[in-house]
Amino acid sequence: MIVRLVLALAAWAAGATIACAEPPPAAAFGRLPAIQDAAISPDGAHLAILGGPAGARSLNIAPIDGGAAKTTPLGDIEAVELFWAGDAHVIVRVGFWEKLAQRAEHRFERNIAFDLDGKPIANLLSNDHASRYATSQHVVRVVHGETPVVYLMGLQVAPDRSHIDSRVAQRGDGQHFKWALWRADPATGEGRLVEPGTYEAWGFEPDSTGEARVRLETDEKTELDRVWARAKGERRWSQVWSEADGGDYIGYSDPEDAIYLISVEETGHQVIRRRLADGVDERVGEASPYRPHLSRDPYTGRAIAISAGGESVQAQFLDAEVGAVHGLLSRALRDREVSLVSWSQDRDRYVIRAEAADAAPVWYLFDRARKELSPLADAYPELKDAPLGETRWITYAARDGLSIPAYVTTPPGVAAGKRPLIVLPHGGPHSRDQNDFDYLTQFLASRGYVVLRPQFRGSRGFGLAFERAGYGEWAGKMQTDLIDGVKALADAGVVDPDQVCIVGA
């Protein structure tokens, strides 16, 4: 039955394909991914997939062990992501542009609940007029069960403080709002206020009971981030971390009732678990020279992995069971970066995505009990058999001696020699590229260009000192880092220094 499901979903996701040419047409790279997001229901019985052919995006809900799949066209709207709320409802996050209160158009994101037949039920928080003005009603947690609840950020009416706080949202008639924590019923879309916000708050993290445990703020005077929290059983908020303390806040772990922080030390970035009940700090995992990311279990809210890396991201699993599954699949799909996108509550079935810088993403369904790994569909089906450029991780010396890491992609199927170069720097600037599939890089490589993606000073993820080296250098050493990368490749005989351009967003 799983084989039949896989074949049906692969045909739905791919749609009409483009005949492979040499090189593949631009549309093969620039299309929307055939599968944009996928998630398995908590009971492991259904698979929800967001995607479909370019220009005809849709929601597909398929029973895994038998039965007909339901496909719902989403129309002319931007599909962002999906997730389950219990076993009977799928929430699809969509983006659209709208003009409110005679002002310029803004991009809004909303969460639409669907039943198992793919029928849209309601927009979450549709009963609250104030939250209509929130550009992004960000979902912070889903509590599953017989009566699932979605916790998300909405707005509440606030007195006029716009003259001293520019973060308070303003409606066209002068009405002002502030962020607050809401809960919504996926069966009706109706919501109610759970935790009122402050004028400086922009986020909350609730526990499994829906009680807000963490409040995230930005100080209106210093512009520094702050974290307020309260231990289980407590009602009073206390400040537990500030950006002025150094390091960073990366999340709350519910069963441990603790927050996770990054401490920047001589040995690198050390993850710290701070218990809310007594404020005691505990070191977690090994220090890394790179900035870590925290992953949490979607059902329990417990911290399960710390991920960090230079060329490729490596995970330290705090949950042995999930780590064992990841290790098994990584060995089965060698030379691919494996992501556990979603899993059932009993952890028997998983949706995974595997990709590399030189291989477009492929989505799989893994059944641990049956020991079956079944491909669902290729994200870029027209590139399945196409040759792609080879990506290498290099470092080169900037003119002041600082070592700059970079990804270099060379064209597929061409002889060695000096090639034209395109420099493709990331945005941010406090961001970074990853060693995963980048459609624009591979498109340019397919046209005969070498592509350089430099991680110039100021890029985030390579250590605090490296990031701070970019302060005050937006029009200075950040720029010469790019030029020094061109020189390094030219000196190595890889590119023609007379055929170079720069492209960016």
C-alpha positions in Angstrom: 0.0 0.0 0.0 2.9 2.4 0.7 4.3 1.7 -2.8 1.0 2.7 -4.3 0.9 5.9 -2.2 4.4 6.8 -3.2 3.7 6.4 -6.9 0.5 8.5 -6.7 2.2 11.3 -4.7 5.2 11.4 -7.1 2.8 11.9 -10.0 0.9 14.6 -8.2 4.0 16.5 -7.1 5.8 16.4 -10.5 2.9 17.4 -12.7 3.9 18.0 -16.3 7.6 17.7 -16.7 10.0 19.4 -19.0 11.9 17.3 -21.4 15.6 17.2 -20.3 17.9 19.1 -22.6 21.6 20.0 -22.3 21.7 22.1 -20.2 18.2 22.0 -18.5 16.0 25.0 -19.2 15.8 27.8 -16.8 12.3 26.8 -15.7 13.8 23.5 -14.3 15.8 25.5 -11.8 13.4 28.5 -11.2 10.2 26.5 -10.6 8.6 26.3 -7.2 9.7 23.0 -5.5 7.3 20.2 -6.4 7.1 19.4 -2.6 7.4 22.5 -0.5 6.6 21.0 2.9 5.2 17.7 4.2 4.1 16.4 7.6 2.8 13.2 9.0 -0.2 13.2 11.4 0.5 12.5 15.1 -1.1 9.0 14.8 1.0 8.2 11.7 -2.1 7.5 9.6 -2.0 10.4 7.1 0.5 12.3 5.1 -0.1 16.0 4.2 2.0 17.5 1.4 2.1 21.1 0.2 3.2 21.6 -3.4 2.2 20.3 -6.8 3.0 21.5 -10.3 4.3 25.0 -10.7 1.3 27.4 -11.2 -1.1 25.0 -9.6 -0.2 24.7 -5.9 -2.4 22.5 -3.8 -2.7 20.6 -0.5 -2.7 16.8 -0.7 -3.8 14.7 2.2 -3.2 10.9 1.7 -4.0 7.9 4.0 -0.7 5.9 4.2 -2.3 2.5 4.7 -5.0 2.6 2.1 -7.8 4.9 0.8 -8.0 7.7 -1.6 -6.0 10.9 -1.4 -7.7 14.3 -1.3 -6.3 17.2 -3.3 -7.4 20.8 -2.7 -6.3 23.5 -5.1 -5.1 26.6 -3.2 -5.5 29.1 -6.0 -3.5 32.2 -6.6 -1.9 32.4 -3.2 1.6 31.9 -1.8 1.9 28.5 0.1 4.4 28.9 2.9 4.2 25.7 5.2 1.9 23.2 6.8 1.6 21.3 10.1 -0.9 19.1 11.9 -3.2 20.1 14.8 -4.2 16.8 16.2 -5.1 13.9 13.8 -8.1 15.5 12.1 -6.8 19.0 11.0 -4.0 20.3 8.8 -3.0 23.9 9.1 -1.7 25.6 6.0 0.2 28.9 6.3 -0.3 31.1 3.3 1.0 34.6 2.3 -0.9 37.3 0.4 -0.8 41.1 -0.2 -3.6 43.3 1.0 -4.3 47.0 1.5 -5.8 47.9 4.8 -7.1 51.2 6.1 -6.2 53.2 3.0 -2.5 52.5 3.4 0.0 50.9 1.1 -0.2 47.2 0.5 1.4 44.9 3.0 2.3 41.2 2.9 0.2 39.2 5.4 0.5 35.5 6.5 -2.5 33.6 7.8 -3.1 30.0 9.0 -6.0 28.1 7.4 -7.4 25.0 9.0 -8.4 22.1 6.7 -10.2 18.8 7.6 -9.1 15.3 6.4 -11.2 15.7 3.2 -9.1 18.8 2.3 -12.1 21.1 3.0 -11.1 24.6 4.4 -12.7 25.3 7.7 -11.6 28.7 8.9 -8.7 31.1 9.3 -7.3 31.0 12.8 -8.2 34.0 14.9 -10.8 35.0 12.4 -13.1 36.1 15.2 -10.6 38.7 16.5 -10.7 42.1 14.8 -7.5 43.4 16.3 -5.4 40.5 15.1 -6.5 41.2 11.5 -3.9 43.9 11.5 -1.0 41.5 12.4 1.1 41.0 9.3 2.2 37.6 10.6 0.2 35.5 13.1 3.2 33.4 14.0 2.4 29.9 15.5 4.5 29.2 18.5 3.2 25.8 19.6 0.6 23.1 18.9 -0.7 21.0 21.8 -2.1 17.8 20.4 -4.7 15.5 21.9 -8.5 14.9 21.7 -9.0 18.7 21.6 -5.9 20.1 19.9 -5.0 23.8 20.5 -2.9 26.1 18.4 -1.0 28.8 20.2 0.0 31.8 18.1 0.8 35.5 18.2 -2.0 38.0 17.8 -2.7 41.6 18.7 -4.6 43.3 21.5 -5.8 46.9 21.6 -3.3 49.2 23.3 -3.3 52.9 24.4 -1.5 55.2 22.0 2.2 55.1 22.7 3.4 55.5 19.1 5.2 58.7 20.0 7.7 56.7 22.2 7.5 53.2 20.8 7.6 52.6 17.0 6.9 48.8 17.4 3.3 49.3 18.4 1.2 48.5 15.3 -1.1 51.3 14.1 -4.3 51.2 12.2 -5.4 53.9 9.8 -7.8 55.4 12.2 -5.2 55.8 14.9 -6.0 52.6 16.8 -2.9 51.0 18.3 -2.1 47.4 19.2 0.5 45.3 21.0 1.5 41.7 20.6 -0.1 39.0 22.8 -0.4 35.3 23.1 -3.6 33.7 21.7 -5.0 30.2 21.5 -7.1 29.0 18.5 -9.4 26.0 18.0 -8.6 24.4 14.6 -12.1 23.0 14.3 -13.6 26.6 14.3 -10.7 29.0 13.8 -12.0 31.0 16.8 -9.4 32.3 19.3 -9.1 33.8 22.7 -6.5 35.8 24.5 -4.2 33.7 26.7 -1.4 36.1 27.8 -1.5 39.9 27.4 1.7 41.4 26.0 3.8 44.4 27.0 4.8 47.3 24.8 8.2 45.8 24.2 7.2 42.1 23.8 7.2 40.4 20.4 7.0 36.7 21.3 6.0 34.1 23.9 6.8 30.4 24.5 4.0 28.4 26.2 4.3 25.0 27.9 2.1 22.0 27.2 -0.8 23.4 29.4 -0.8 26.7 27.3 0.7 28.7 30.2 3.3 31.2 28.9 6.7 30.4 30.4 8.9 32.8 28.3 8.3 36.3 27.1 10.7 37.8 24.5 11.2 41.5 24.4 13.4 44.2 22.8 14.2 47.2 25.1 12.9 50.3 23.5 15.8 52.5 24.7 18.8 50.2 24.2 17.4 48.0 21.4 18.8 45.0 23.3 16.9 41.7 23.4 15.7 40.5 26.8 14.1 37.2 28.0 11.6 37.1 30.8 10.4 33.8 32.3 8.5 32.2 35.1 8.9 28.6 36.4 6.0 26.2 36.4 3.7 27.1 39.2 4.9 30.7 39.3 2.8 33.7 38.2 5.5 36.5 38.5 7.7 37.3 35.6 11.5 37.7 36.1 14.2 38.8 33.7 16.5 35.8 33.1 18.7 36.9 30.3 19.6 40.1 28.3 21.6 40.5 25.2 23.9 42.7 27.3 24.9 39.5 29.2 26.5 38.2 26.0 25.8 35.1 24.0 22.3 34.4 22.7 19.0 32.9 23.7 18.0 29.8 21.5 14.8 28.4 23.1 12.7 26.9 25.9 12.5 23.2 26.8 9.1 22.3 28.3 9.6 19.1 30.3 12.9 20.4 31.7 11.3 23.8 32.4 14.5 25.4 31.3 15.8 27.9 28.8 18.8 27.2 26.5 21.5 29.9 26.0 24.7 30.2 24.1 27.8 31.3 26.0 30.7 32.5 23.9 33.9 31.2 25.5 37.5 30.7 24.5 36.7 27.1 23.4 33.8 28.3 21.2 30.0 28.5 21.5 28.9 26.5 24.6 25.2 25.7 25.0 23.9 26.3 28.5 20.7 25.0 30.0 19.3 27.3 32.7 16.7 25.8 35.0 13.9 28.3 35.7 13.1 26.9 39.1 16.5 27.7 40.7 18.5 29.5 38.0 21.2 26.8 37.9 23.2 26.6 34.7 24.4 23.3 33.2 26.7 22.8 30.2 25.1 20.8 27.4 27.1 19.0 24.7 30.5 20.1 23.4 31.5 23.7 22.5 31.6 24.5 18.8 33.4 27.2 16.9 30.2 27.8 15.1 26.9 29.2 16.3 24.5 26.4 17.4 20.8 25.9 16.6 18.4 24.2 19.0 15.8 21.6 17.8 12.8 20.6 19.9 10.3 17.7 19.8 7.0 19.0 18.3 4.9 16.9 20.8 6.7 17.3 24.1 8.6 20.6 23.5 11.8 19.0 24.8 15.2 20.0 23.4 16.4 17.1 21.2 19.4 18.3 19.2 22.1 21.0 19.0 23.2 21.7 15.4 26.2 23.7 14.3 28.9 23.5 11.6 31.1 25.2 9.1 31.0 23.5 5.7 28.1 21.2 6.8 25.9 21.3 9.8 26.5 18.5 12.4 24.0 17.6 15.1 24.6 16.6 18.7 21.5 14.7 19.6 20.2 15.0 23.2 17.5 12.4 22.4 19.1 9.1 21.7 16.1 7.6 19.9 15.8 10.4 17.4 19.6 10.5 17.0 19.6 6.8 16.2 17.0 7.2 13.4 19.0 10.2 12.0 22.2 8.2 12.0 20.6 5.2 10.3 19.1 7.3 7.5 22.4 9.3 7.1 24.2 6.0 6.5 21.5 4.9 4.0 21.6 8.2 2.1 25.4 8.8 1.9 26.7 12.2 0.7 23.3 13.8 1.5 22.3 16.1 4.3 19.3 14.3 6.0 16.6 16.4 7.7 13.9 14.8 9.9 11.1 17.0 8.9 8.2 15.4 10.7 7.4 12.2 12.6 4.5 10.4 14.2 4.0 10.7 18.0 5.1 7.1 18.5 8.2 7.8 16.4 7.6 4.9 14.0 7.0 6.9 10.8 9.1 9.8 9.6 9.0 12.3 6.7 12.6 13.2 5.7 14.3 15.4 3.1 17.7 14.6 1.7 19.8 17.0 -0.3 23.3 18.2 -1.0 24.9 21.2 -2.7 25.2 19.1 -5.8 21.9 17.2 -5.5 18.4 18.6 -5.4 16.2 17.6 -2.5 14.3 14.3 -2.5 11.5 13.6 0.0 11.1 10.2 1.6 8.7 8.3 3.9 10.5 6.1 6.4 8.6 3.3 8.3 10.8 2.2 11.2 8.8 -0.8 12.1 8.8 -2.2 8.5 12.3 -0.9 7.9 11.1 0.7 4.6 12.5 3.9 3.1 10.3 5.0 0.2 10.9 8.0 -2.0 7.9 10.4 -2.2 9.0 12.8 -4.9 11.8 15.0 -6.2 11.6 18.7 -5.3 13.0 19.5 -8.8 11.8 16.6 -10.9 13.2 18.1 -14.2 16.7 18.0 -12.7 16.6 14.4 -11.5 19.0 13.1 -14.2 20.7 16.3 -15.1 24.4 16.9 -14.4 25.0 19.5 -11.7 28.0 21.6 -10.7 30.5 20.4 -8.1 30.7 22.5 -4.9 33.8 22.7 -2.8 34.5 24.4 0.6 37.6 26.6 0.5 39.2 29.3 2.6 41.3 32.2 1.4 43.2 35.0 3.0 41.8 38.5 3.0 44.2 41.3 2.5 44.5 41.9 6.3 45.2 38.2 6.9 41.7 37.1 8.1 40.7 33.7 6.8 37.5 33.8 4.8 35.5 30.6 4.1 33.5 30.2 0.9 31.6 27.8 -1.3 32.9 27.5 -4.9 30.8 25.7 -7.5 32.3 24.8 -10.9 30.3 24.0 -14.1 29.4 20.4 -14.8 31.1 18.6 -17.7 33.6 21.2 -18.7 37.4 20.9 -18.9 39.6 22.5 -16.3 40.7 26.1 -17.1 39.9 29.7 -16.6 36.1 30.2 -16.5 34.0 33.3 -16.1 33.0 34.0 -12.5 29.9 35.1 -10.8 30.2 36.3 -7.1 27.0 35.5 -5.3 27.1 36.9 -1.7 24.4 36.2 0.8 22.2 38.9 2.3 21.8 39.9 5.9 24.6 40.7 6.3 24.5 38.7 9.6 23.5 35.5 7.8 25.3 32.7 6.0 25.0 30.2 3.1 24.6 26.5 3.7 26.0 23.4 2.1 22.6 22.5 0.6 21.0 22.8 -2.8 20.8 26.3 -4.2 18.8 26.6 -7.4 20.4 29.9 -8.5 24.0 28.7 -8.0 23.3 25.5 -10.0 21.5 27.4 -12.7 24.5 29.7 -13.2 26.9 26.8 -13.1 24.9 25.0 -15.8 25.5 28.0 -18.0 29.2 27.7 -17.7 30.0 30.0 -14.8 32.1 29.4 -11.7 30.0 30.6 -8.7 31.7 32.0 -5.6 29.6 32.3 -2.4 31.9 34.0 0.1 31.2 34.0 3.8 32.6 37.4 4.3 33.4 38.9 7.7 30.2 39.7 9.6 28.6 36.5 8.5 26.8 34.8 11.3 27.6 31.3 12.5 31.4 31.4 12.3 32.0 32.7 15.8 31.4 36.0 17.6 34.9 37.4 16.7 34.3 36.8 13.0 30.8 38.4 13.1 32.1 41.4 15.0 34.9 41.8 12.4 32.2 43.1 10.1 31.0 45.8 12.4 31.5 49.2 10.7 32.8 47.5 7.6 29.7 47.3 5.4 31.3 49.6 2.8 34.8 48.6 3.7 36.4 45.2 4.5 33.2 43.3 3.8 33.6 44.5 0.2 37.3 43.8 -0.1 36.7 40.3 1.2 34.7 39.7 -2.0 37.4 41.1 -4.2 40.1 39.1 -2.3 38.0 35.9 -3.1 38.1 36.8 -6.8 41.8 37.2 -6.6 42.3 33.9 -4.9 40.4 32.0 -7.6 42.2 33.9 -10.3 45.6 33.2 -8.8 44.7 29.5 -8.7 43.9 29.6 -12.4 40.3 28.7 -11.8 38.7 31.9 -13.2 39.4 34.6 -15.7 39.7 37.9 -13.8 38.6 39.8 -16.8 35.2 38.0 -16.8 33.7 38.6 -13.4 30.4 40.0 -12.2 28.5 40.2 -8.9 24.9 39.3 -8.4 22.8 39.6 -5.2 19.4 40.1 -3.7 
